[in-house]
Amino acid sequence: MTTTEQGPRAAGRTPLTTPSRWLTLLLVVFALLVLSRSMSEGIYDIAFANLALDLSGLVSTVGLVYCVGYGVEVVASVAAGPLLDRGNPKSVLVTAYLVKIGVFVLIGIGSTFLSSHLWAIVVAAATVDLVHHIGEMALFVLLPRILDAKTLVRVQGIGGTIRSASELLAPVVAGLVIALMPGSRALLVAAGLQVLALAVFAAFVAVVARRPKAADPDGTDAANPAPEPDTTPEPLPSRRVVAKTLATSPAWRRFLTFHALTVLALSTVILSLLSLMRETFDMSPARAGSFLAFSTIGAIIGGLAVAKAGPDGIYTSLRWATALAGAGTLTAALFGRTQWILAAALILFGIGFTVYLRSAGLLVQLRAPANLLGTWHGLLDAVIRIVSAAAILATGFLFDRFGGKPVYLAFGALLLLTAALWSTFGPQDRHHLSTTPLH
């Protein structure tokens, strides 16, 4: 073969492995992964709730299923972090898929014993929530190890958009599935989607492995992921040492304080929107449910905004996204009886909600010690979940005592306050996030 014949092959890249094509393929595969996981989650959430309601006839049992699930997620956040740091997140994620598939098939194939006992449904739902949350944590830890910072931001932004879009589609699909396959058999469809997600995850890992040398838009070589923790000879610090480091670091204390206040307000507002529209604005259940789609539309836009922001943009996003969510909350409370204004307010809130949560998560992924990301994230997540759960519980009593409008005005003001707090989180704080004794 002549030199001229070799030239195109030696100097050029195949169409699949050029940086732009590789990134497009990566984003498409990750979008499919998020979509399949989200659709399965939507189906099994509704299927478990329906099974519990059918068996007991009490709405309170649905709350029991969700409450137990929320509790095991807090436990998983604390307990699973060190295991992820010391183990292989890929293996953990695959195991989580397999366990969920096993539970769904076991109940869905027609086991009369399991599908006819409430305690079995509660245990199964809790098991699924536990392994699902551990799988989410494993993916959170894995992505920064195999992707450079700019690609990570794009992947997480697109993931947020697809997840928000699936929230519009999942209830419809779940309703059709349950109508066609009533009872426990609907879980077989959830199992099938988990199998699909497992296959897509394998494809995602394969695409990452084919990354071009200059996949980073700046042309930097991002092809060398950090080594797996289990190959590091030094023992990793304990959970207690990590917790002490977080507590004694001024920058991380400020981050956790601001983050807890922000998520407290955001999570409470998003979970009480239906109550606001029904109790304060006298909407019918169907109309109130349809208006929730506007916040999801905002979330879809928010995910795209994160993907465009890049690593540096996530810091300013913490400020403006919180302010935008606060403005949407206040507008909904003050002018929500005018329905086009309520729709606009919900879109604003949805944008701010998604941009903030994705940006805060990316900050942890990019600033926490890479070899301790599981423990670091798990401890932060546990604190946030406990604070949010307490706030949501208290909000129900406040709604009954004072009404929705005063409560929303208070949370809108809190979001504007946290936006002001985030504006004080400057370059020096950001630098100190990466200079703890464990970095």
TIMIGU-471099 format. One record per residue (C-alpha): residue in one letter; x, y, z. Coordinates in Angstrom, 3 decimals. Example, Ala and Ser with C-alpha at 12.3 -4.5 7.8 and 13.67 -1.06 7.14 Angstrom:
# residues 2
{aa:A&u:12.300&v:-4.500&w:7.800};
{aa:S&u:13.670&v:-1.060&w:7.140};
This chain:
# residues 439
{aa:M&u:0.000&v:0.000&w:0.000};
{aa:T&u:1.377&v:3.426&w:-0.937};
{aa:T&u:1.857&v:6.360&w:1.399};
{aa:T&u:-0.964&v:8.287&w:-0.259};
{aa:E&u:-3.266&v:5.328&w:0.229};
{aa:Q&u:-2.367&v:5.130&w:3.903};
{aa:G&u:-2.711&v:8.876&w:4.500};
{aa:P&u:-6.495&v:9.221&w:4.922};
{aa:R&u:-6.647&v:6.270&w:7.304};
{aa:A&u:-3.572&v:7.223&w:9.308};
{aa:A&u:-4.246&v:10.936&w:9.616};
{aa:G&u:-8.028&v:11.030&w:9.640};
{aa:R&u:-10.631&v:9.627&w:11.993};
{aa:T&u:-13.581&v:7.466&w:11.169};
{aa:P&u:-16.865&v:9.448&w:11.125};
{aa:L&u:-17.967&v:7.791&w:14.366};
{aa:T&u:-14.883&v:8.818&w:16.318};
{aa:T&u:-14.604&v:12.493&w:15.436};
{aa:P&u:-15.112&v:14.573&w:18.608};
{aa:S&u:-18.431&v:16.106&w:17.536};
{aa:R&u:-19.922&v:12.825&w:16.331};
{aa:W&u:-18.687&v:11.006&w:19.399};
{aa:L&u:-20.259&v:13.605&w:21.699};
{aa:T&u:-23.550&v:13.448&w:19.794};
{aa:L&u:-23.614&v:9.659&w:20.035};
{aa:L&u:-22.727&v:9.816&w:23.738};
{aa:L&u:-25.569&v:12.245&w:24.459};
{aa:V&u:-28.078&v:10.171&w:22.467};
{aa:V&u:-27.144&v:6.957&w:24.282};
{aa:F&u:-27.255&v:8.654&w:27.689};
{aa:A&u:-30.649&v:10.169&w:26.821};
{aa:L&u:-31.942&v:6.663&w:26.019};
{aa:L&u:-30.531&v:5.419&w:29.320};
{aa:V&u:-32.305&v:8.144&w:31.306};
{aa:L&u:-35.537&v:7.644&w:29.360};
{aa:S&u:-35.695&v:3.875&w:29.893};
{aa:R&u:-34.862&v:4.203&w:33.605};
{aa:S&u:-37.382&v:7.004&w:34.117};
{aa:M&u:-40.187&v:5.176&w:32.315};
{aa:S&u:-39.564&v:2.045&w:34.377};
{aa:E&u:-39.530&v:4.130&w:37.561};
{aa:G&u:-42.831&v:5.788&w:36.629};
{aa:I&u:-44.495&v:2.430&w:36.005};
{aa:Y&u:-43.297&v:0.663&w:39.142};
{aa:D&u:-44.049&v:3.646&w:41.390};
{aa:I&u:-47.675&v:3.693&w:40.253};
{aa:A&u:-47.935&v:-0.118&w:40.196};
{aa:F&u:-46.745&v:-0.475&w:43.795};
{aa:A&u:-49.071&v:2.319&w:44.926};
{aa:N&u:-52.044&v:0.678&w:43.189};
{aa:L&u:-51.211&v:-2.728&w:44.678};
{aa:A&u:-51.042&v:-1.242&w:48.172};
{aa:L&u:-54.344&v:0.604&w:47.672};
{aa:D&u:-56.087&v:-2.475&w:46.253};
{aa:L&u:-54.940&v:-4.682&w:49.128};
{aa:S&u:-55.840&v:-2.295&w:51.953};
{aa:G&u:-58.451&v:0.073&w:50.552};
{aa:L&u:-56.731&v:2.868&w:52.497};
{aa:V&u:-54.971&v:5.863&w:50.957};
{aa:S&u:-52.707&v:5.967&w:54.011};
{aa:T&u:-51.013&v:2.760&w:52.886};
{aa:V&u:-49.828&v:4.529&w:49.721};
{aa:G&u:-48.184&v:7.091&w:51.963};
{aa:L&u:-46.657&v:4.230&w:53.949};
{aa:V&u:-45.062&v:2.794&w:50.804};
{aa:Y&u:-43.551&v:6.169&w:49.881};
{aa:C&u:-42.500&v:6.940&w:53.457};
{aa:V&u:-40.625&v:3.661&w:53.865};
{aa:G&u:-38.996&v:4.178&w:50.489};
{aa:Y&u:-37.849&v:7.650&w:51.465};
{aa:G&u:-36.415&v:6.306&w:54.724};
{aa:V&u:-34.337&v:3.594&w:53.072};
{aa:E&u:-32.959&v:6.165&w:50.625};
{aa:V&u:-31.578&v:8.187&w:53.540};
{aa:V&u:-29.968&v:5.040&w:54.924};
{aa:A&u:-28.534&v:4.245&w:51.489};
{aa:S&u:-27.053&v:7.731&w:51.175};
{aa:V&u:-25.035&v:7.262&w:54.358};
{aa:A&u:-24.174&v:3.574&w:54.095};
{aa:A&u:-23.489&v:3.113&w:50.386};
{aa:G&u:-21.068&v:6.017&w:49.859};
{aa:P&u:-17.941&v:4.339&w:51.308};
{aa:L&u:-18.770&v:1.101&w:49.473};
{aa:L&u:-18.839&v:2.974&w:46.173};
{aa:D&u:-15.516&v:4.663&w:46.938};
{aa:R&u:-13.865&v:1.333&w:47.727};
{aa:G&u:-15.625&v:-0.725&w:45.071};
{aa:N&u:-16.494&v:-0.488&w:41.400};
{aa:P&u:-19.478&v:1.788&w:40.619};
{aa:K&u:-20.103&v:-0.020&w:37.329};
{aa:S&u:-20.565&v:-3.336&w:39.114};
{aa:V&u:-22.793&v:-1.722&w:41.737};
{aa:L&u:-24.978&v:-0.144&w:39.061};
{aa:V&u:-25.332&v:-3.411&w:37.142};
{aa:T&u:-26.185&v:-5.236&w:40.379};
{aa:A&u:-28.863&v:-2.623&w:41.149};
{aa:Y&u:-30.448&v:-3.236&w:37.729};
{aa:L&u:-30.396&v:-7.010&w:38.256};
{aa:V&u:-31.960&v:-6.823&w:41.716};
{aa:K&u:-34.786&v:-4.600&w:40.464};
{aa:I&u:-35.405&v:-6.917&w:37.523};
{aa:G&u:-35.508&v:-9.889&w:39.899};
{aa:V&u:-38.019&v:-8.232&w:42.258};
{aa:F&u:-40.295&v:-7.154&w:39.403};
{aa:V&u:-40.267&v:-10.577&w:37.771};
{aa:L&u:-40.776&v:-12.391&w:41.086};
{aa:I&u:-43.929&v:-10.391&w:41.870};
{aa:G&u:-45.096&v:-9.882&w:38.308};
{aa:I&u:-45.112&v:-13.506&w:37.129};
{aa:G&u:-48.148&v:-14.150&w:39.267};
{aa:S&u:-46.943&v:-15.063&w:42.716};
{aa:T&u:-50.233&v:-15.022&w:44.603};
{aa:F&u:-48.478&v:-15.017&w:47.955};
{aa:L&u:-46.311&v:-11.968&w:47.264};
{aa:S&u:-48.887&v:-9.906&w:45.368};
{aa:S&u:-51.658&v:-10.534&w:47.911};
{aa:H&u:-49.869&v:-9.436&w:51.097};
{aa:L&u:-49.420&v:-5.767&w:51.916};
{aa:W&u:-46.245&v:-6.331&w:53.899};
{aa:A&u:-44.683&v:-8.074&w:50.881};
{aa:I&u:-45.509&v:-5.095&w:48.656};
{aa:V&u:-44.054&v:-2.645&w:51.201};
{aa:V&u:-40.868&v:-4.727&w:51.515};
{aa:A&u:-40.572&v:-5.094&w:47.730};
{aa:A&u:-41.089&v:-1.369&w:47.157};
{aa:A&u:-38.540&v:-0.526&w:49.857};
{aa:T&u:-36.034&v:-2.952&w:48.339};
{aa:V&u:-36.479&v:-1.406&w:44.907};
{aa:D&u:-36.144&v:2.124&w:46.313};
{aa:L&u:-32.998&v:1.088&w:48.181};
{aa:V&u:-31.188&v:-0.464&w:45.223};
{aa:H&u:-32.464&v:2.239&w:42.865};
{aa:H&u:-30.987&v:4.967&w:45.043};
{aa:I&u:-27.702&v:3.082&w:45.371};
{aa:G&u:-27.672&v:2.764&w:41.585};
{aa:E&u:-28.276&v:6.510&w:41.241};
{aa:M&u:-25.362&v:7.159&w:43.590};
{aa:A&u:-23.168&v:4.730&w:41.627};
{aa:L&u:-23.875&v:6.606&w:38.394};
{aa:F&u:-23.210&v:9.918&w:40.175};
{aa:V&u:-19.792&v:8.627&w:41.264};
{aa:L&u:-18.995&v:6.929&w:37.958};
{aa:L&u:-19.635&v:9.799&w:35.541};
{aa:P&u:-16.849&v:12.138&w:36.787};
{aa:R&u:-14.395&v:9.230&w:36.601};
{aa:I&u:-15.013&v:8.513&w:32.934};
{aa:L&u:-15.930&v:11.958&w:31.525};
{aa:D&u:-14.086&v:15.268&w:31.422};
{aa:A&u:-15.696&v:18.298&w:33.077};
{aa:K&u:-17.298&v:19.868&w:29.978};
{aa:T&u:-18.687&v:16.573&w:28.731};
{aa:L&u:-20.013&v:15.820&w:32.228};
{aa:V&u:-21.930&v:19.118&w:32.305};
{aa:R&u:-23.473&v:18.435&w:28.896};
{aa:V&u:-24.406&v:14.874&w:29.797};
{aa:Q&u:-26.022&v:15.940&w:33.080};
{aa:G&u:-27.876&v:18.796&w:31.394};
{aa:I&u:-29.299&v:16.546&w:28.674};
{aa:G&u:-30.110&v:13.962&w:31.333};
{aa:G&u:-32.122&v:16.563&w:33.232};
{aa:T&u:-34.040&v:17.523&w:30.108};
{aa:I&u:-34.892&v:13.930&w:29.188};
{aa:R&u:-35.901&v:13.066&w:32.745};
{aa:S&u:-38.218&v:16.085&w:32.868};
{aa:A&u:-39.746&v:15.183&w:29.515};
{aa:S&u:-40.313&v:11.612&w:30.690};
{aa:E&u:-42.246&v:12.956&w:33.677};
{aa:L&u:-44.867&v:14.172&w:31.202};
{aa:L&u:-44.964&v:10.846&w:29.391};
{aa:A&u:-44.494&v:8.331&w:32.229};
{aa:P&u:-47.932&v:8.723&w:33.915};
{aa:V&u:-49.688&v:8.260&w:30.564};
{aa:V&u:-47.635&v:5.191&w:29.692};
{aa:A&u:-48.025&v:3.804&w:33.218};
{aa:G&u:-51.804&v:4.220&w:33.011};
{aa:L&u:-51.949&v:2.358&w:29.701};
{aa:V&u:-49.691&v:-0.411&w:30.996};
{aa:I&u:-51.755&v:-0.886&w:34.161};
{aa:A&u:-54.986&v:-0.871&w:32.134};
{aa:L&u:-53.648&v:-3.590&w:29.813};
{aa:M&u:-51.777&v:-5.542&w:32.506};
{aa:P&u:-53.599&v:-4.931&w:35.804};
{aa:G&u:-52.250&v:-5.751&w:39.215};
{aa:S&u:-48.758&v:-7.081&w:39.650};
{aa:R&u:-48.310&v:-7.948&w:35.959};
{aa:A&u:-47.526&v:-4.288&w:35.196};
{aa:L&u:-44.226&v:-4.856&w:36.979};
{aa:L&u:-43.161&v:-7.139&w:34.121};
{aa:V&u:-43.112&v:-4.106&w:31.836};
{aa:A&u:-41.019&v:-2.242&w:34.405};
{aa:A&u:-38.650&v:-5.233&w:34.412};
{aa:G&u:-38.427&v:-5.139&w:30.617};
{aa:L&u:-37.511&v:-1.451&w:30.706};
{aa:Q&u:-34.835&v:-2.201&w:33.314};
{aa:V&u:-33.387&v:-4.840&w:30.972};
{aa:L&u:-33.378&v:-2.218&w:28.207};
{aa:A&u:-31.684&v:0.274&w:30.544};
{aa:L&u:-29.020&v:-2.306&w:31.398};
{aa:A&u:-28.311&v:-2.889&w:27.707};
{aa:V&u:-28.163&v:0.855&w:27.022};
{aa:F&u:-25.793&v:1.325&w:29.965};
{aa:A&u:-23.463&v:-1.258&w:28.404};
{aa:A&u:-23.654&v:0.705&w:25.141};
{aa:F&u:-22.916&v:3.951&w:27.026};
{aa:V&u:-19.773&v:2.443&w:28.581};
{aa:A&u:-18.711&v:1.194&w:25.142};
{aa:V&u:-19.163&v:4.636&w:23.595};
{aa:V&u:-17.150&v:6.249&w:26.407};
{aa:A&u:-14.344&v:3.764&w:25.730};
{aa:R&u:-14.200&v:4.939&w:22.098};
{aa:R&u:-13.686&v:8.562&w:23.077};
{aa:P&u:-11.444&v:10.485&w:20.652};
{aa:K&u:-8.259&v:11.839&w:22.177};
{aa:A&u:-9.412&v:15.456&w:21.870};
{aa:A&u:-13.092&v:15.041&w:22.747};
{aa:D&u:-12.895&v:18.082&w:25.005};
{aa:P&u:-14.058&v:21.169&w:23.024};
{aa:D&u:-10.910&v:22.973&w:24.151};
{aa:G&u:-8.798&v:20.258&w:22.553};
{aa:T&u:-7.390&v:19.043&w:25.855};
{aa:D&u:-6.753&v:15.355&w:26.293};
{aa:A&u:-9.568&v:14.058&w:28.498};
{aa:A&u:-9.097&v:10.419&w:27.631};
{aa:N&u:-7.512&v:9.352&w:30.902};
{aa:P&u:-10.105&v:8.676&w:33.600};
{aa:A&u:-9.092&v:8.548&w:37.229};
{aa:P&u:-8.005&v:5.096&w:38.429};
{aa:E&u:-10.523&v:2.894&w:40.137};
{aa:P&u:-10.429&v:3.342&w:43.932};
{aa:D&u:-9.799&v:-0.333&w:44.529};
{aa:T&u:-6.391&v:0.033&w:42.819};
{aa:T&u:-5.275&v:2.739&w:45.246};
{aa:P&u:-2.938&v:1.310&w:47.870};
{aa:E&u:-3.650&v:3.910&w:50.568};
{aa:P&u:-6.661&v:3.186&w:52.808};
{aa:L&u:-9.490&v:5.651&w:52.350};
{aa:P&u:-10.615&v:7.873&w:55.247};
{aa:S&u:-13.608&v:6.706&w:57.247};
{aa:R&u:-17.089&v:8.175&w:57.001};
{aa:R&u:-16.508&v:9.947&w:60.314};
{aa:V&u:-13.350&v:11.634&w:59.008};
{aa:V&u:-15.177&v:12.809&w:55.896};
{aa:A&u:-18.059&v:14.148&w:57.999};
{aa:K&u:-15.608&v:16.001&w:60.247};
{aa:T&u:-13.891&v:17.509&w:57.207};
{aa:L&u:-17.206&v:18.739&w:55.835};
{aa:A&u:-18.132&v:20.205&w:59.213};
{aa:T&u:-14.805&v:22.001&w:59.724};
{aa:S&u:-14.395&v:23.364&w:56.180};
{aa:P&u:-15.829&v:26.911&w:56.059};
{aa:A&u:-16.442&v:26.678&w:52.303};
{aa:W&u:-18.285&v:23.342&w:52.505};
{aa:R&u:-20.246&v:24.503&w:55.573};
{aa:R&u:-21.409&v:27.541&w:53.622};
{aa:F&u:-22.266&v:25.386&w:50.637};
{aa:L&u:-24.261&v:22.924&w:52.751};
{aa:T&u:-26.106&v:25.702&w:54.606};
{aa:F&u:-27.069&v:27.562&w:51.426};
{aa:H&u:-27.878&v:24.302&w:49.631};
{aa:A&u:-30.066&v:22.982&w:52.443};
{aa:L&u:-32.078&v:26.197&w:52.607};
{aa:T&u:-32.508&v:26.280&w:48.841};
{aa:V&u:-33.527&v:22.638&w:48.451};
{aa:L&u:-35.839&v:22.944&w:51.462};
{aa:A&u:-37.761&v:25.673&w:49.657};
{aa:L&u:-37.589&v:24.131&w:46.173};
{aa:S&u:-38.694&v:20.647&w:47.204};
{aa:T&u:-41.524&v:21.956&w:49.371};
{aa:V&u:-42.850&v:24.221&w:46.633};
{aa:I&u:-42.746&v:21.536&w:43.935};
{aa:L&u:-44.474&v:18.972&w:46.154};
{aa:S&u:-47.216&v:21.345&w:47.284};
{aa:L&u:-48.095&v:22.876&w:43.903};
{aa:L&u:-51.129&v:20.629&w:43.565};
{aa:S&u:-52.379&v:21.660&w:47.011};
{aa:L&u:-51.916&v:25.355&w:46.152};
{aa:M&u:-53.905&v:25.084&w:42.940};
{aa:R&u:-56.706&v:22.996&w:44.411};
{aa:E&u:-57.094&v:24.610&w:47.839};
{aa:T&u:-56.126&v:28.226&w:47.117};
{aa:F&u:-57.142&v:28.652&w:43.467};
{aa:D&u:-60.138&v:26.268&w:43.608};
{aa:M&u:-59.057&v:24.251&w:40.573};
{aa:S&u:-60.472&v:20.831&w:39.833};
{aa:P&u:-58.083&v:17.892&w:40.316};
{aa:A&u:-57.838&v:17.353&w:36.551};
{aa:R&u:-57.116&v:20.993&w:35.775};
{aa:A&u:-54.612&v:21.333&w:38.586};
{aa:G&u:-52.840&v:18.191&w:37.385};
{aa:S&u:-52.677&v:19.528&w:33.838};
{aa:F&u:-51.100&v:22.789&w:35.040};
{aa:L&u:-48.224&v:20.825&w:36.585};
{aa:A&u:-47.086&v:20.222&w:33.008};
{aa:F&u:-45.992&v:23.863&w:32.803};
{aa:S&u:-43.393&v:23.335&w:35.532};
{aa:T&u:-42.176&v:20.297&w:33.605};
{aa:I&u:-41.863&v:22.393&w:30.445};
{aa:G&u:-39.684&v:24.771&w:32.440};
{aa:A&u:-37.627&v:21.819&w:33.683};
{aa:I&u:-37.006&v:20.690&w:30.102};
{aa:I&u:-35.743&v:24.176&w:29.212};
{aa:G&u:-33.642&v:24.224&w:32.389};
{aa:G&u:-31.836&v:21.011&w:31.474};
{aa:L&u:-30.860&v:22.471&w:28.103};
{aa:A&u:-29.619&v:25.623&w:29.841};
{aa:V&u:-27.317&v:23.559&w:32.058};
{aa:A&u:-25.951&v:21.669&w:29.042};
{aa:K&u:-25.057&v:25.005&w:27.407};
{aa:A&u:-23.533&v:26.595&w:30.514};
{aa:G&u:-20.279&v:24.656&w:30.771};
{aa:P&u:-18.313&v:24.005&w:33.994};
{aa:D&u:-17.801&v:27.685&w:34.811};
{aa:G&u:-21.458&v:28.556&w:34.306};
{aa:I&u:-22.715&v:26.311&w:37.093};
{aa:Y&u:-21.503&v:28.755&w:39.772};
{aa:T&u:-23.486&v:31.739&w:38.495};
{aa:S&u:-26.420&v:29.366&w:37.886};
{aa:L&u:-26.712&v:28.759&w:41.621};
{aa:R&u:-27.582&v:32.434&w:42.046};
{aa:W&u:-29.797&v:33.252&w:39.079};
{aa:A&u:-31.656&v:29.929&w:39.056};
{aa:T&u:-32.640&v:30.355&w:42.708};
{aa:A&u:-33.795&v:33.910&w:42.053};
{aa:L&u:-35.824&v:32.744&w:39.049};
{aa:A&u:-37.484&v:30.003&w:41.096};
{aa:G&u:-38.244&v:32.541&w:43.831};
{aa:A&u:-39.777&v:34.959&w:41.316};
{aa:G&u:-41.936&v:32.164&w:39.920};
{aa:T&u:-43.070&v:31.156&w:43.410};
{aa:L&u:-44.011&v:34.705&w:44.411};
{aa:T&u:-45.789&v:35.321&w:41.093};
{aa:A&u:-47.817&v:32.130&w:41.493};
{aa:A&u:-48.825&v:33.103&w:45.030};
{aa:L&u:-49.776&v:36.703&w:44.197};
{aa:F&u:-51.295&v:36.405&w:40.715};
{aa:G&u:-51.973&v:32.692&w:40.299};
{aa:R&u:-55.728&v:33.095&w:39.879};
{aa:T&u:-54.986&v:34.496&w:36.422};
{aa:Q&u:-54.228&v:31.262&w:34.663};
{aa:W&u:-51.836&v:32.482&w:31.966};
{aa:I&u:-49.782&v:34.202&w:34.672};
{aa:L&u:-49.813&v:30.988&w:36.727};
{aa:A&u:-48.597&v:29.035&w:33.677};
{aa:A&u:-45.736&v:31.511&w:33.134};
{aa:A&u:-44.834&v:31.416&w:36.832};
{aa:L&u:-44.696&v:27.621&w:36.807};
{aa:I&u:-42.427&v:27.649&w:33.756};
{aa:L&u:-40.083&v:30.093&w:35.508};
{aa:F&u:-40.067&v:27.943&w:38.619};
{aa:G&u:-39.406&v:24.788&w:36.574};
{aa:I&u:-36.410&v:26.399&w:34.881};
{aa:G&u:-34.943&v:27.607&w:38.161};
{aa:F&u:-35.667&v:24.311&w:39.936};
{aa:T&u:-33.860&v:22.158&w:37.361};
{aa:V&u:-30.936&v:24.493&w:36.701};
{aa:Y&u:-30.245&v:24.861&w:40.409};
{aa:L&u:-30.393&v:21.152&w:41.309};
{aa:R&u:-28.284&v:20.083&w:38.326};
{aa:S&u:-25.727&v:22.842&w:38.965};
{aa:A&u:-25.408&v:22.005&w:42.665};
{aa:G&u:-24.943&v:18.316&w:41.848};
{aa:L&u:-22.274&v:19.149&w:39.274};
{aa:L&u:-20.471&v:21.336&w:41.779};
{aa:V&u:-20.189&v:18.364&w:44.138};
{aa:Q&u:-19.050&v:16.076&w:41.319};
{aa:L&u:-16.363&v:18.529&w:40.204};
{aa:R&u:-15.151&v:19.812&w:43.601};
{aa:A&u:-15.369&v:16.863&w:45.992};
{aa:P&u:-12.323&v:14.558&w:46.251};
{aa:A&u:-12.627&v:12.097&w:43.358};
{aa:N&u:-11.700&v:9.072&w:45.458};
{aa:L&u:-14.233&v:10.003&w:48.160};
{aa:L&u:-17.095&v:11.212&w:45.984};
{aa:G&u:-19.457&v:8.439&w:47.116};
{aa:T&u:-19.022&v:9.157&w:50.830};
{aa:W&u:-18.948&v:12.934&w:50.286};
{aa:H&u:-22.109&v:12.969&w:48.194};
{aa:G&u:-23.863&v:10.437&w:50.438};
{aa:L&u:-23.385&v:12.517&w:53.591};
{aa:L&u:-24.513&v:15.727&w:51.887};
{aa:D&u:-27.504&v:13.960&w:50.337};
{aa:A&u:-28.594&v:12.457&w:53.668};
{aa:V&u:-28.596&v:15.870&w:55.359};
{aa:I&u:-30.563&v:17.430&w:52.499};
{aa:R&u:-33.153&v:14.631&w:52.466};
{aa:I&u:-33.734&v:14.810&w:56.215};
{aa:V&u:-34.107&v:18.605&w:56.151};
{aa:S&u:-36.441&v:18.467&w:53.147};
{aa:A&u:-38.592&v:15.714&w:54.661};
{aa:A&u:-39.055&v:17.722&w:57.859};
{aa:A&u:-39.927&v:20.847&w:55.868};
{aa:I&u:-42.469&v:19.025&w:53.719};
{aa:L&u:-44.130&v:17.548&w:56.791};
{aa:A&u:-44.316&v:20.960&w:58.491};
{aa:T&u:-45.664&v:22.631&w:55.351};
{aa:G&u:-48.792&v:20.467&w:55.426};
{aa:F&u:-49.701&v:21.824&w:58.865};
{aa:L&u:-48.861&v:25.389&w:57.775};
{aa:F&u:-51.110&v:25.029&w:54.721};
{aa:D&u:-54.009&v:23.952&w:56.913};
{aa:R&u:-53.377&v:26.682&w:59.484};
{aa:F&u:-52.555&v:29.722&w:57.316};
{aa:G&u:-53.473&v:28.782&w:53.748};
{aa:G&u:-51.377&v:28.364&w:50.616};
{aa:K&u:-50.749&v:32.003&w:49.728};
{aa:P&u:-48.846&v:33.007&w:52.911};
{aa:V&u:-46.825&v:29.788&w:52.787};
{aa:Y&u:-45.825&v:30.381&w:49.174};
{aa:L&u:-44.951&v:34.002&w:49.864};
{aa:A&u:-42.656&v:32.806&w:52.657};
{aa:F&u:-40.949&v:30.215&w:50.451};
{aa:G&u:-40.636&v:32.682&w:47.575};
{aa:A&u:-38.960&v:35.155&w:49.921};
{aa:L&u:-36.680&v:32.375&w:51.209};
{aa:L&u:-35.591&v:31.565&w:47.650};
{aa:L&u:-34.762&v:35.223&w:46.992};
{aa:L&u:-32.800&v:35.238&w:50.250};
{aa:T&u:-30.823&v:32.158&w:49.219};
{aa:A&u:-30.146&v:33.788&w:45.834};
{aa:A&u:-28.597&v:36.689&w:47.748};
{aa:L&u:-26.602&v:34.229&w:49.871};
{aa:W&u:-25.311&v:32.443&w:46.778};
{aa:S&u:-24.164&v:35.794&w:45.371};
{aa:T&u:-21.712&v:35.964&w:48.289};
{aa:F&u:-20.283&v:32.537&w:47.406};
{aa:G&u:-17.366&v:33.929&w:45.455};
{aa:P&u:-14.205&v:32.626&w:43.747};
{aa:Q&u:-12.398&v:32.259&w:47.068};
{aa:D&u:-15.123&v:29.958&w:48.417};
{aa:R&u:-15.054&v:27.938&w:45.207};
{aa:H&u:-11.283&v:27.575&w:45.492};
{aa:H&u:-11.492&v:26.435&w:49.113};
{aa:L&u:-13.972&v:23.711&w:48.185};
{aa:S&u:-11.021&v:21.919&w:46.600};
{aa:T&u:-8.435&v:22.581&w:49.316};
{aa:T&u:-9.622&v:20.488&w:52.266};
{aa:P&u:-7.120&v:18.119&w:53.959};
{aa:L&u:-8.729&v:15.210&w:52.084};
{aa:H&u:-8.126&v:16.658&w:48.609};
